[in-house]
Amino acid sequence: MKTKAVRLHGKMDLRLEEIDLPELGPDDVQVKIVSDSVCVSTYKAVIEGEEHKRVPNDVAEHPTIVGHEFCGDIIAVGDNWKDKYKVGDHFAIQPAHYYKGSQMAPGYSYRYCGGSSQYANIPIETLLMDCLLPYKSDTYFYGSLAEPMSCIVGTYHAMYHTTAGSYVHQMGIKEGGKMCLMAAVGPMGLGAIDYALHGDRHPSLLVVTDINEARLDRAASIYTVEDAARLGVELKYVNTSMEDPAAYLRGLTGGAGYDDVICFAAVKPLVEQARDILGYDACFNLFSGPTDTAFKAEWNFYDVHYLYTHVVGTSGGNTDDLKEAIAMMNAGRLNPACMVTHVGGLNAVVDTVKDLPNIPGGKKLIYNHIDMPLTAIDDFGALGRTDPLFAELDRLCKAAGGLWNPAAEKYLLAHGRPI
């Protein structure tokens, strides 16, 4: 079978090409990929090329397909998997399968499987580790966003605390504690706000920081202070462009500091700001993975020893995290649509990934069988003056509070130009 796919050939060498998938074997499952959302981790893989821990050393000779936040339909099943998978079922994927300790993953490591492809053969490792998951919804983009949401779920589960006199770790954020999400009004930060408000554990105080007032305002319009209060959470948005942000943030806790702090940008001053706002037995998580292998920040080891402050880092969620994210979305407890600010077709992937840090907004959502430039949802209205497709997409998004939504997806899939 032929498929169009975006493949990595080396550092900053990303190409949209047509390739042949191998014929289906008894251990194969073949899928049609409908949607994929672009992750900053893909950008990191592209700038690092073969030096990336999940990209093979021979990527120049055997290019891999990028993209790991994908969702679609199962279209063929090999004999050895027919008891588990059925043609026509929808799927979501957990790319971090960790088979026998390997770092290989769809979207980084495989020649015939990645989210930026119209069709793919699922690697045997993914199947053996039960990482091709049933997805019982007809809205594909939620399935694509389940993977980034699983990273957030995993981060919350990785936080830990202790009890005085005991070194037993109690996993998860502190129930009723004080929490700060730093640089947290990008797409992943918005998901983290959603989970803090609607997960099984809630802080009593949730402080969200950034230095971009427009993005803070957007976040505040989606997750309002009033709605949070109804859930028993005091929610504050803080622009930390000020003289001494750590002192101000600590003041919001009455000087006690925060129990849980998650940082969404690997920036030295921000990490050190987080250090200065931690309270007793507090946990800090550096969510954003640095691209600099020598990234360092000063830390207070007096507090590590005497105040029991903890430092953790998480990279991706596991299969249980993904299942939890899907279940919460299906139950209406999470709505990751707020992450999406741009929509495009497969033809837009190369330029989008290579220029990702310079494109404002949140998640860039790709529909792999559509030919469409990457377009901001906010621009649909202006484009709709001359293009009926964008006029209708604008109407549907405005009806959903300015967010991408199931009706808009269905319309695009039915009326968008095929690639």
N, C-alpha and C positions, 0 to 999 in steps of 0.2 A: 504493500500500500504506500502511495506517495503522500507526503505531508509537508506543509510549509512549517518551518521551525526557525527560531532564533538561536544560533549556536555560538558558543565561545571558542575562539581559536587561539587566544592568548591575551596578554594584557591590553585592554581597551580595543580588542579586535572582536567585535560582535557583528554577526551577519544574519540577515534574513535569507534563508535558502530553502530549496525544495529537496527533500531527501527521500529515500526508500526505507520504510520500516521492514525489518526481517519478517518472514512469514510466521504465523502463529504456531507455536509449539505446544506440547502438552502441559508445560509449566508456565505458560504465558497467559496474561490477561491484557486485552487491548482496549483502549479507552478513547473516546472522543472528548477533548478538553474544550469546554464552553467558555469558561472565564478563568482569569488569573490576575491576581493583584501584584503590583510591583513592590518588592521589598528592598530596603536599603542594603540588606545582606547581599542581594544580587549585584548591586553596584559595587560593593566591597569585593566580591568575587571577580568582577570584571576588571577593576583597577589592579588587583593582585595577580590575576591569571593563575599560572601554574604554582605560584608561591602560596596560594590560598590552601588551607589545610584540607579542604574538601574537593579541590579541583585536581584531577590527575596530572602528573608530570608530563604526560605525552599528549596534552590537550591540543597542541599544534598539529599533531598527526591524526588525532582522533577527537575532533571537536565534541563538546558536550552541549546539551540543550539547557538553557537557563530557565529560571522561574520555578518557584516551589509552593505557591499559594493557589492551587488550582482545584477545579471542581468540574464535573461533567457526567458523562454517561458511559457505562460499560457496553461495549459493542461486540466483543468476542471473548470467549472463555475456553482455555485449553482443557483437555480431558481431566487433568489432575486437580482442577479447581472448580469443576462444575457443581459439586455439592455445596460450595460456599458462595459462589458468585453467579449471578444470572444476567443474561443480556437484557438490556433495557433499564437496569437499576441505575440510580444516581450514586455518585461516590464523592467523598472528600478524601484528602490524603494527609497523612502525617509523614513528612519527608525525613524526619530525624529517627530513622529506624534502629540505629546503633547495633547492627547485626554483628555479633562476635567482636564487639568493640570497634568496628570499622567506623570511620567518619564519613564514608560515602553516603550521598543523599541525592534523591531526585532534585533537579534544578542546579546541581553543581557537578555531578560526577558521571552522569550516564549519557551515552551517545543517543539513546532512543527513548529517553523519558525526561521530560521537564515541562514546566507549566506554559512556556512560550512556544507551544506547538499545537497544531490542530488535532493530531492524533499521537498516541504514544503506546509503547509496550511497557507495562509495569515491571520493574526489576523483581527478580525472585526474592531478594532480601526483604523488600517491602511487603511481599505477600506472606513470607514466613514469619515476619514479626507482627502480622495482623495490623498493618498500617494503611491498608486500603480499606476505608471505612464506609459503611452504608450511610447514605445521606438522604433522608426521607423528606425532601422539599423540592418544589419545582422552581425555587428561586436560587439560581446558581451563585450569584455573587456573595450571598451569605456563606455558602460553602467555601468560597475562596477566602473570605475573611475569618473563617473558623480557625485557620492556621495561625495568623497573627494574634487572634484572641487567645489561642491556646498558650502562646508565649507569655501573655499577661497572666493567665490563670496559673501557669507554672511558676512565675515570679512570685505571686502572692503565696503559693504553697511553700516556696523555698524560704520565705522569711521565717525567722525563729526567735524564740525567747526562752528564758530559763526562770526558775524559781529560786529565790534566795536560799542558799544552803544546798542546792542541787544543781548538777550540771547536765541534767536530762533536758534535751531540746524539745520544746513545745513548738511544733511547726505551724506556720501561718502567721498572719498579722495579729496584733493584739486586739482582742475584742474590746470595743469601747475605748481604744487608745487614741493617741494623737498621731496623725499621719501627714506626711508632706510628699507630694509628687512634684519633682523639680524638672523644669523645662518640659512641662507635661501637657502642652496644648497642640502638639502635633498628632498624627493619627494614632500612634501607639499610646500616647498620653491620654487621649480622649477615651480609648478603650479601657485604660486603667481607671479613669474616673468612673466610667460605667460600672466596672466590676467592683470598685470600692463601695458604690452605692447599692448595688443589686446582688452582690455575692452573699455567701452564707455568713460572713463576718463583716461587721461595719466598724469603722472608727467613729469616735464621738466628734472629733475635729478632723476635717480634711482640708488641707491647704494646698492649692495648686499654683505653681509659679511659672513665670516666663518673663521675657523682656520685650515681647511683641504684643502691644496693646490690642491690635486688631484680632490676633488669634485668641487672646484672652477673652475678648468680648464675644467672639464666636462660641468659644467653649461655654461661657456663662449663659449664652442664649439657648444652648442645647441642654446643659445640665444646670438648672437654675438653683439658686440659693434656696428659693421657696420649696421646690420639689425635694431637695435634699433634707430640708428641715422636717418635712412630713415623714421622712424615713428615719428621723432621729439623728441626722448628721449635720453638724455646723460646717458649712462649706464656705471657704473664702478663696478668692482669686487675688493673687498678689503680683504686681509688676515689680521685679527686683532690680530695676534700674534705679538704684538709690545709693546713698553714701555707705551704709553698713547694713546690707540685706540680712546677714546672719543674725545681727542683734534684733532687727525688726521681727524676723520670723520666730526667733526664740521668745520674743516678747509676747507673741500670740498664744504661747503656752504657759504664760505666767512665769517664764524663766526655767521651767522644768525640762524643756526640750521635747523632741518627738520620739515616739516609740518605733515608728516605721518610716523610713525615708527611701524613696526610689528615685533614681536619677536617670533621665532620658537623654542625656547628652554627655559624651565622654570628653569633658572640658575640665582642665585642671582647676581653675578657680571655682567652678561649680561643685566639683567633688569636694574641695576643701571647705566650701560653704556648707555642704551637707555634713561634713565632719563636725562643724561648729554648732550645729543645731540638734545633735543627737542627745537624747536623755539617757537615763539609767537603763541598762539592759536593752538598749536600742539596737535595731538592725538596719543596716544600710545595704542597699542593692544597687549596683551599677548595671542598669538594664542595657544601656547602649554599649555595644562592643567597640572598643577602640580599633582604628586601622593602624595606628602606630604601635609596633611591637615593643617599643621602649616607653610607652605611656606611663607616667608616674605622677603621683600627687602626694603631698606631705600628709601624714596621718598622726593623730595623737595616741601614742601607745600607752601613755598614762591612763587614758580613759579605757583603752582596751583591757588593761589589767585591773583597774580599780572600779570602773563603772560598767564593766562587762559589755562594752559595745562590740557589735559583730559586723563583719563585712562579708557579703556574699555577692556572687555574680551568676546570672542565669543566661543561658543561650538556647532559646527555643523551649517549647513545651513537649511533654511526652504524649503517648497515645491516650492515656486517661484524661489528660488536660484537654485534648482535642475533643474527646467524647463529652466532657463536661461543657465545653464551649458550645458544641452543637446542641446539646440538650437544653442549655439555657436560652439559646436563640430560638429554638423550636417552641419553648415555653413562653416566649415573649419577655423574658427577664433581661436579655441583652439585645441591643440594636446597634450593631457596628456600622450601620449605614453612615453615621456621622463621620467615619474615617475617610470616606470617599469624597474627593473634591474634583477629580478629573476622570474622564472616560475616553477610551480610544480603542482602535483595532490593532490587530497583530502587526500591521505595517508601522505602527508608532513605537514599537517596543525598543528598537535599537537606540533611537535618539533619546527616548525617555530615560532609559537606564543610564546611558553614558552621561546625561546632563542632569541626573536626578537631584543633586544637591542644589542646583540653581533653579529648579522649578518650584514655585511656591505652593502652599496648600498641603493637603494630606495625601491619602492613598490614591494611586493611579491605577484605575481598574481597566483591564484589557479584555476584550471579547475577541477570541482567537479566529473566528470565522467571518469577522467584519473588517472592512476597509474604512478606516475613519481616523483622522488626525487626533492626537491627544487634545482634548477639549475640556476646559473648565466648565463645571456645571453653571457657574455664574455667568458664563458667556453664551449659554444656550439661547437666551432671549434675543440678544443682538443678532446672532446668526440666524435665528428663526424668522427674521424679517425677510430673508431671501431664500431660506431653505425650510420647506415644510417639515422635514424630519426633526430639525432642531426646534421648530416651533412647538411641535407636539411633545417632545422631550421636556421642553421648558415648562409647558403646562402641567405635565405629570409630576415634575419635580416640585414645582411651586405648590401643588396640591398636597405634597408630602412634607411641607415645611422647608422646602429648599434642598431636600436630601435626595440622593439616588434611592430608588425604591423598586419593588417587584414589578409594578406596572410599567415603569420606564424600561426596565430590562426586557420585558416581554415585547414591548413595542420595538425596541432596537433590534432584537433578534429576528423579529418578523419583517421589519421594513428597512433595516440597515443594508448598505451595499456589501455584497459578499466580496471577500478578498480573492 
